[in-house]
Amino acid sequence: MKAINYTTHGGPDVLTYADVADPEPGPADVVVAVEACGVNRLDIVQRNGWFTLPGFEFPHVAGMDVTGTVAEVGSAVTSVAVGDRVVVDPSLAGVADDSKLAGMGDLHGALGIVGATVAGGYAERCLAPATHVYRVPDHITVEQAATFPTTFLTAAHALFEVAGLSAGETVLIHAAGSGVSVAAIQLARAAGATVLATAGSQAKLDRAAELGVAHGCNNRTTDVAAWVREVTDGRGADVVFDHVGAALFEASVMSLAIGGRLVCCGNTSGDTAAIPSLGFLYHSDAKILGSGPYRPEEFGRVWNTFCEHGFPAIVDAEFALADAAGAHARLEAGDVFGKIVLKP
């Protein structure tokens, strides 16, 4: 089969469109004929060598957001059949012992991830545990499904499992154009929260408003914390959803309401940040929370929510698999709203 892989760290030019061996299923596995695969920031970070997850090795085939049609099933598989349209849960926690991908389920250690530590969806075919594929209903397109796994699970876990966001609360979401923030906006709105958003351009804020953001501000030209106080009548945000990290961390802390929760699920702009005021933190009973990996049982719940609400496919651009380098270059350029999708 054809796949995009690389054998050394570097720029987009290290991505090679090549023939690789077809995956073969174990008894508890399926092989998915890939129809669409989302591109993620981690794909770029690992390609550059800035950071790699435990278990990463060369040659590497990226692609965590995999959707397509079941092409082969293992001898013990009864839950899905050849021809079923499916989306893949990339986390390898809770994998059956007779899967070729078993034994990598340490959530806070060497957690295996399809497309991050084992071969993923930048290919014509992808191996997955049968327990980790979910049927795609007829009203969901492959492009919609490819926007789902990493972004919606990251957002849902952080917002609801960790931060406990509930109806009637106000949430501040940074980097409104990113895939995970687009997911967070849609999930928060569906849960009955009021959404505030920041972004680096008015164009992205306008797009975010179309998704239901009540108020938006340019985080490059605005005092974000002061703006949050202004639009909430001095109260602040109950939850701040932040995967940007260092660049907006101080503003995030100072935007919190009494009892507010800052939930961190990324560090795109840097790994070191300062708490601007310990006095503010403890006097306001605020909390800073880390959001780690989601649990296996969460994927199906969030997928059902996604399908029931019919969230639109917010796709910034589509690229042919052979032009994965172009897809990476576009994501690195930063002027993206939603997900970039590769299609074999």
N, C-alpha and C positions, 0 to 999 in steps of 0.2 A: 504494500500500500504506500501511498504518498503521505509524507508528514513533514512538518517543520521541526527541526531539531538544531541543537548547537552543542559544540564540544569544548568551547572556551568562553570565558566572559568577555563582554565587549559591547559595542554599539549594535544597532539593528542589523548591520552587515554580517554579524556572525550567524544570523538565522539562515538555515540552509533548507531548501525544498528538496527532499531526497526520498529514495525508496528505503523503507524499513520493513522489518518482518511484521506480518499480521499478528495481532494478539490472539492467543488461544485461551478459551475459558477453562477454569477449573470447574469442579462439580457444582459449586454454588455461585458461579459467575455468569455474566452475559457479555456479549460483544455488541457494542452500539455502533451502527453506521452513522457517523456524525453528519448532521445537516447544518448545524450552527454552533458556534462556540464564542463566548464572550472573552474580551481581552481585559485584563486586570492590571492594576499598578504593581502587584507582586510579580507578574510576569516580567516586567521591566527591571524591577529591583534585583531579581535573581539573575536575569540575563546580564546586567551590568556588573554583578558581583558585589554590590553594596551590602547585601544581606542575603543569606540563604538559610532555609529552614533545615533543621536536623533531618538527615536522610536524603537531602538533595545530592544528586550525583550526575556525572556526564556519561553518555550523551543524554540531554534532557529534552523531552517533548512537553511543552507547557499546555495550559488550557484547562481551567477549573470549571467553567460554566458550559457543560456539555449537554446537548440535546440532539435527538435523532431517532432512528428506528432500530429496534432489536434485530440484529442479523444472525446471531448464534446464541444458544443457551447451553449451560452446563447440564450434566446428566441428572443433577438433583433439583433443578429449577422447575417449579410449578407455578410461581406467582406471576410470571409474565411469559409471553410467547413471541416467537419470531413474527415480526410485522408490527408489534406494538410500538406506538410513539411514546418516548420516555424522556424524562429529564433526570440527570444524575446528581445525587448528593455526593459532593466530592470528599467530604470528611470520612476517613476510614476508621472512625470509632464504631464499635459494635458490629464488626464484620464477622460472619460465620467462619468457623475453623476450616471448613473445606473450600474456602475461597483462596485463590492465589494471592489475594491482597489482605489476608488475615494477619494479625499480630502487630499492627501498627496503630493501635488505638489509644495510646497514652495521651490524654487530652492536654496535659501540661508538660509533656516531654516530647518524644519523637512521634508526634501525631502524623500519620500518613495522610496525604491529600492528593487526590487525582489531579494531575496537572501541575503540582507543586513539588511533590517528592517522588511520585510515580508518573508514568506516561499519561498524558491527558488528551484534550480535544483538539490540539493543533494537528489533526491527522484525519484520515478518512475513516478510521475505526478506533474505538477506545474500549478498553477492558474496564468493567465495573462489577462490584458485587451485586447479585440479584436483589438483595435486601435494600440496596441503595439506589434503585431506580424507581421512578414514580410515573405513572401513566399521564400523558398530556391529553386533556380533553380536546374535542374537535374545534372548540371556539378559541383555543390558544394557539397562536402561530409559533413556528420554531424560533422566530426572532424574539417574541415575547419570552418564551421559555429560556432562551439563552441570556436574557437580562436578569434572570432570577437568582440562581443559587448563592453565589458569594455575597452579592449586595444585599439581598433581602434577608438572608439568614444573619449576616453581620448586623444589619440594622435592627431587626426584630429582637435578636438576643440582647443587644445593648439597651434598646429602648424599654422593653417590657420585662425581660427576665432579670436584668441587672438594675436598671434605673427605676422600674416600676411605674412608667408613665401611664396615666389613666385619663379617662374622658374629663374634659373641663380644665385640664392643666395646659400650661404654655410651655412649648419646647423651642429652644433656639438651635438651629441646624446650620453648621458652617459648610462652606464650599458647595453651594447648592447645585452646581453643575455636575458634580461627580456622580458616578453610578450609585455608590452607597448612600449619598445624601438624597438623590432622587428617590431611592427606595424608602429612606427614612421619612421623607416628606409625605409620600403616599400612605405609608403605614400609620404615621401619626395622625394624619387627617382622617383616615378610615376609623381610627380608634376614638375620634371625637376630641382631639387636642387642637389647640390653636398653635399654628406654626409660624415662627419667625425664622428668617433665613438671611445669611450673608453670602456674598460672592464677590469676585473680583471685577465684575463688569455689569453694566445695566442690562445688557442683552441676556445674561444668565438670570438676573433677577426677574426680568420680564417673563422668561420661560418658567421660572419657579412659581410666579404668580398664577400662571395658567394651571398649575398643579394644585393650587389651593393655599399657597403661602399668604398669610394675612398681611405681613409687613416684611420688607426686605431692605437691606442696606449694603453699600459697597464697603467691604472690610479693609480696603486699601486706603480709603479717604475719610472714613468715619470713625469717631470714637465709639466703638461697638457697645461697650458697657453703658455709656451715657445714653445712647440711642435705645437700648433695651429698656432702660428705666423710663425713658420718655414715652415709648409706645405701650408700656404696661402700667402707666400711671404711677410710676415709682416703685412698683412691686418687684420686678425682676422676673426671670424665667424659672419655672419649677425644675426643668431639665435642660441641660446643655449637652448636645450630641456632638462630640468632637473627634475627628480622625485627622485633623490638620496638625495638632501638636503644638510645638514651641511658638510658632508665629502668633497664635491667637489664644494661648493658654491663659495669660493674665486677664485678658478681656473676658474669657469664658468664666473664670472664677468670679470676677467682679460683676458679672451679669446675673448671678444666682439670686433667687428670692430666699426668704427665710425658709429653711428646711430644703433648699434646692439641692439637686444632684447633678454633678458634672460627670458624665460617663465618657471614658476615653477608650477608643477602639482603633487608634492609629497614631502614627507620628510622622506624617508625610514631610513636615517642614523641619524636623529635627527631634532629637531624643532627650534634650535637656531643657527643662522649663522651671521657672521660679513661681512660687506662690506669692502673690503681691502683698498680701496682708493676712498674717495668721490671726490677727484680731478679728478681721471681718469673717474669716473662716469659722472660728469657734463661736463668735457672738451671734452669727446667723444660723448656726446649727447646720452648716452646709456639709456636703459629702463629696469626695472625689473618688470615683469608682472605676476600676479597670474592668473591661469587658473582654473575656477570653473566648475560647472556642465554644460554639453551640453544641448541645447534646443531640444524639441521634434522634430522639423522639420529637425534637423541635421541627425538623425539616418537613415532615408530613403536615403538621399543623399549619405552618406558615405557607406551604404550597397550597393547601386548601383555601386559606384566606386569599391568596393571590388569585386563584382560579375563580373563586366566588365573587370577588370584587371586580374582576376583569380589568385590572390595572393596565393602562396603555403601555405599549412597547416604546420606551424612550430610547431610541437608537440614534446615536450621533452619526454613525457612518457604518457601511458594510464594505468589507474587503474580501477578495478571493484569498483562499488559504495560501496560495503561492506568494501573495503580497503581504505576508505577515509583517515584514519589515516596514512597509508603509503604514500599517495599522499601529505599530509601536511608535513610529515617528510622530504620528498624529496625536497619540495619547501623551507623549513626552512634550509636545508643543504646548499643551495645556488648555487650548481653546476648545474644550469638549463639553457637551451637555448630554449626559446619559451615557450609554454603553456603546462601545465599538464591537462589532460582531464580525467574526471570520466565518466564511462559508466555503467548504471544500467543493 
